[in-house]
Amino acid sequence: MTKTRPHMTDPEDCLCFNLRRAARAATRAYDDALAPAALTSVQFSALAVLAKTGPLATSSFSKAMETERTTSTRNLALMEREGLVKRKAGADKRVRLIEITARGRRRFETAFPLWRAAQKSLATKLGEVNAASVLKRSRGVVTVLE
């Protein structure tokens, strides 16, 4: 008796493959743009979230970043060693909050024009209409998969 093996279509037809490929290409572009500020795109995004929201519990931060808690913890530990974020006790002493430090805010403000230039460059390459569509559709993907 012959077992049927799952058929793998061309990876070019796979949503996951293409979403991850696009994310890696965008990450490289933003990492390159942010390098003069000594930040990666992940660090910049983390600082942006904390600058916008104020202190967050690790679980809330992970949800905002769409990352696993362990990944957030590892990334935040690196940022904490650099003095970009700090942990503090919350009102409930069992909850530790993460907040941006003055150093982190300065680094974020230094990086912001670099991010804006990368954002504009990518929007220009995509075309403004396509860039707006990518933003809308990628938010939709996250919403549908939550």
N, C-alpha and C positions, 0 to 999 in steps of 0.2 A: 504494500500500500504506500503510495507516494503522498507525502505531506505537502500541502500548499504553503509556500512561503509568502509572507507579505510582500506586495509589490511596491517598491520605492519609485515614485515618479521622479522626474527631473527635479533636483533641488530648487531650480529656478521657479518651480510652481508651488513651493512650500512657503506658507505665510511666515512661519517661525524663522526659517532660514533667512528670508529676505528682511524681516524686521530686525533680526540680530545683526545682519550684515550692514543695514542702514545705520543702526545704532553704533556699531563699531566705527564706521566711516565718520559719522558725526562726532563721536567721542575723540577720534584722532584729530580732527580739525579744531575742535574746541581746546583740547589739551595743548596743541601746538600754539594756539592763540594766547592761551593763559600762562604759558611757560615763563614769560618775563616777570610775572607776578608770583612765581613759585607756587602755583596752584594747579591742581588737575581739575577737569570738568566736574568730577564727583565732589571734590572739596568745595569748589565754587558753588555748586548746587546746594550743598549742605549749609554753607554759610548764608546763601540766599534764603533758604527756608527759615533758618534761625533768625536772620535779620528781619524777616517779615513777621514771623509768629511770636517771637520772644521765646523764653525757655520752654522746652518740651520734654516730656518723659520719653525714654528711649523707644517705647512701643509706638507712641504717637509720631515720633521722628521717623521711625522705620516705615510707618504707613505713608507719611508725607513723601518719602523718598522712593516708595515702592520697592524696598529691599527687605531681605530677611533680617531679623533682629541681630543675629550673629554677625552678619556682614556690616550692619550699622555700628555695632559695638566695636568691631575691628577698625573700621574707618575712623570712628570718633576717637579711639585710643591714639591713633597716629596724629590726628589733629590736636588732641589734648597735649601730646608731647611737644608739639610745635607752638603751643600756647594760643591756638586759634579758637578753641572752645574750652569750656570747663564744666565740670559736673558739680551740682549742689543739691542739698536736700530739699525736697518739696514739702508742702504743708503736711502731707502724709509722709512720715519719716521713712517708710518702706520704699517710697518712689524717689528715684534720683532724676533730677532734671539736667538737661544739657542746655547751655546757653553760649552764645557767641561772646568772646572777650573783646576788649578794646583793640588788642592786636589783631584779632580775627576780623573785626569790623574795618580796621584800616586796610588790611590785606584785601578784603572784599571790595572796598571802595577803590583801591588801586587797580584791581582786576576788572572792575565793572566796565570801563571804556574798552578794554581788550575784548571782553565778552560781547559788548555791543557791536564792535567791529566784526567779530566772527559771525554774529547773528545777521548783520547786514550783508556780509559776504555770502553766506549760505542762502539768504533770501533772494539775493540778486542772481545767484547761480540757478536757483529753483524757479525764479520768477515770483513776483509778489503774490499772485493769485495761487500758485502752487504751494508757496510757503504757508499761506493762511490755511489752505486745505490740509497740508501735512499736520499743522498744529491741531486743527479741529478733529481730523481723523485719528491722530495718535491719542488725543484725549478720549475719544470715543472708544478706542481699543481698550484702554485702561478701564474705563467705566464698565464696558461689557464684560470684561474678564474678572472684575472684582467680585 
